[in-house]
Amino acid sequence: MKSVFYYIILCFPLFSFGQNDFLNSAQSLGIADCYTTQKGIWSTTTNPAGGANSKNISVGIGVKNNFGLSELNTKIAVGLIPTNSGVFGFSVQQYGFNQYNENKFGLSFAKQLSKTFNSGIKIDYYNTHIQNHENTGFVTFEIGIQKKLNRKLILGSFIHDPLNLSKNDQNSSVASIGLEYNVNQKVNLYTETESTDYDDLSLKVGVEYQIINYMFLRTGYNSFSQKNTFGFSYNYKNYIVDIATYHHQTLGFSSQFSLSTSF
């Protein structure tokens, strides 16, 4: 029975509802995984260009639980360090459990090239560990840009593993482009398209609403995974809490939590 369970775990990334379980944050999950225009500390797990405007050292931790199974948890730790040259970042992520786990270690650099244009690059090392079987790894990279088109509209673009260095179905090449539209002081709209291995194409839409000062509600829809997502965020002084969830009719609820601070 245990071997059957392990087989399910090993196959899970192939039919999971994210194209790459490491390309997400609780904030982006709340708006259907729209991440190309994300800014701040959690851009280290999405679009590295989003860290370019950070002025303070920031750190964060998070966990994502898939369908109530602890064996499918993803654990995350991130950081940003501003310098005179640009903003350096790091991320450490692990998916799985002792017998089987996938790990991603990333170092990023983001720079503000003009008042309206940010760029970023990230070097990734992926490692897959199967107890008593194999321990393999490879190196790849990600690049991203963000451009403020006008007072209300931001364009974001991102490519993961553009040269297909991984040659691995579980860590595919990903290209995405998205827009963030500031409707007013309380409402932001997001839309994004994402292509996996330059083939499958998904459409994602999301909305973020500030219900009171420092408190936000989020929701969205992802066409590829056909999932509705919901999220909540609360900012208290220098601390930010993000929570997101979605439901699958057969497998149940998945949720993600993160806590970050700057100093």
N, C-alpha and C positions, 0 to 999 in steps of 0.2 A: 504493500500500500504506500509506503514511504517513497519507493522508487517512482511510482505513478505520480505522486505529488511533486517530486523534484522535476519530473518531465514536464508537468504543467508549468512550473516556475520557469524552466528553461525556455519554453515556447512562448511565455507570456509577452515578451517584448515584440514578438512578431504580430500579435493581434491586439496589442494595447492601443489605447485611443489617443496617444500622442505620437507624432512622428519620431520624436526623440525625447525620451522622458527627462533628459538633462537640460533641454531647452525650455525652461519654464520658471515661473515664480508664482507665489500665491497671488500677487497683484495681477499678473497677466492671466492666470487661470480664471479669475473672477470675470474677466471680459473675454472669455472663450479663447485664451492663449494668444491674444494680440500682444505682441512684445516688441515690434520693431521700433516703436517710439518711446519705449520705457526709459525712464531716467532714474538716476540715483543708484543706491547700493545694489539693488537686485538686477541691474543691467549687466552685472558680471556673469549672470546665468542666462541672459537673453541676448541683447545687442550691446556689445562692449562700448559702442560710441556714446551710450547713455550716461556714462560716468564722467564725461569730459567737463561738465559744469560743477562737479563736486568741489567744495571748498574746505571741507572738514574730513578728518579721518572717520571712517564708518566701518562698522562690523555688523554681521547678521547671522542668525542661525534659523534653520527651518526643517520641517519634515513633511513629506507627502505620504499618505496612506492610500493604497489602491484597494478598493472593495473590501475593506475591513480586515485584510490579511497582513499581519505584521511582517511576513516574509516578503511582501511586496513594497515595503517602505523605501522611500528615498530620503536620505539625510543630507543636509546641506550646511556648509559654513562658507561665508564670503567676507571680503574686506576691500576697502578702497583707501588709497593713500595719495593725497594730492602732493605734487611737487612743482617746482618752477618750470620743469620741462613738460609736464602733463600729469595725468592721473593714472597711477598703477593700481591694478586690482588682482585679487586671487579668488579662486573658488575651489572647494573640495566637495565632491558629491559621491554618494554611494547608494546603489540600488541593490536590494537583495538581502541575503542572510549569510551565515557562516559557511554553509556548504556551497553556495553559489552567490556571487556578487559581481556587479559591474561598478567600476570606479572611474571617476573623471577628475583630473587635476588640471586647473587652468591658471595661466598668468596672462593678464591683459594690460593694454596700454591705450588710453583714450586722450585725445587732444582736441581742444577747441581751435579750429583753423580760422574762424572768423566769428563775429557776433551771432551769426545765423547758421553756422555749419560745424558739425562735430564729426569726428572720425574715430574709429577704434579697431584694434586688432587683438586677437587672443590666440595663444598657443595652448593646445590641449594635449594631454596624455591620457588615453583610455587604457584601462586594464580590466580583463575578465579573469575571474578566479573560480575554478571548479575544483572542489576539494578532492584530492587524490586522483586528479585527472589532468588538468592543465592550468597554466597561468600565462596568459598572452597579453600583449599590449601593442599600441601603435601611437604615433604622433600625428596630429593634424592641426588645422588652424581655422579661425573664423575671422571675418571682417565685416564691419558695419559702418553705416553713415546715418546721420540725422540732419535734416535741413529744415529750418523754419521758413516756410514759404511766404507767410504774411503774419499778421498779428494773431490770427485764429487757427492757422493750419500748419501742421508739422508733418513732414514726410520722413519715413524711416525705411532703410533697406538693409538686408542682412544675408550673408552667405556662410554656411557651415560646410566644411570639408569640400571646397569647390573643385579640387583636383581628384576627389574620390580616393583619397589616400587610404581610407579604412578598408575598402573592398569588403564591407561587412553589412549585411542586411539590417542589423540591429542599430547601426550608427550610420545612417544614410546621409548623402549630400542633401542639404536643405537650402533653398533660396526663397526669400520672402520679401515682400514690399507692403507697406501699410501707411495709413494716414490717421492722424489724430486731429479732430476738429473741436475747438473750444466754442461751444454754443453760447455759453454765458459764464458767469462766475461760479455757477453751481454744476453745470452739465458738460461732460466731455463725451464725444462720440468717437469710436474706433472702428476701422475696417481694415482688413488685411487679406492678402492672398499668399499661399505658401505652396511651394512645389517640392516634392521629394524625389530625389534622383532625376530631377528635371522631367518628371513624368506626371505622377499624381498631383492634382491641384485641388486645394481646399480654399474655401471662402469663410472668413471669420468676421463677425460683427459684435461690437460690445458697447455698453454705455456705462458711464460712471456718474453718480449723482451725489452731491454733498448735501446731506440731509440737515446737518447742523455743523457748527464750527468743529473742525478736526475729525469729523466722522463721515465716511463715504459708504455708499452701497453700489454694488456692481452686478451686472448680468451680461450674458452674451450667448451666442450660438455659433458652433463650429460645424460646417457642412460635412467635413470628412468623417468625423467621429459621430456626427448627428447627436451632439450633446448640448444641453442647455446648462450653463454654468451660473453660479451665484457667488458673490464675494462681499466682504465687509472689511473696512479698514478704520483704525482709530489712531490718531496721532496725539501723544501726550508728551509735551515738552520735547525732548530729543529722542523719544521712543516711538516706534511705529509698529503696530500689530496688524498683520494681514491674515485673513481667513478666507478660504474659498472651498467650494464643493460642487460636485455634479453627481447625477444619478444615472445608472444604467439599468434598464428594465430587468435584465437577467442577473447581473453580477452585483448590483446594489450601489451603495454610495462610495465615492472617493472624496478625500478631503486633503487640504493642504494648509499648513500654519507656518507663519514666520514672524520673527521678532528682530528688529534692527535698531541701532542707535548710532549717533554721531557725537564727536567730542573734539 
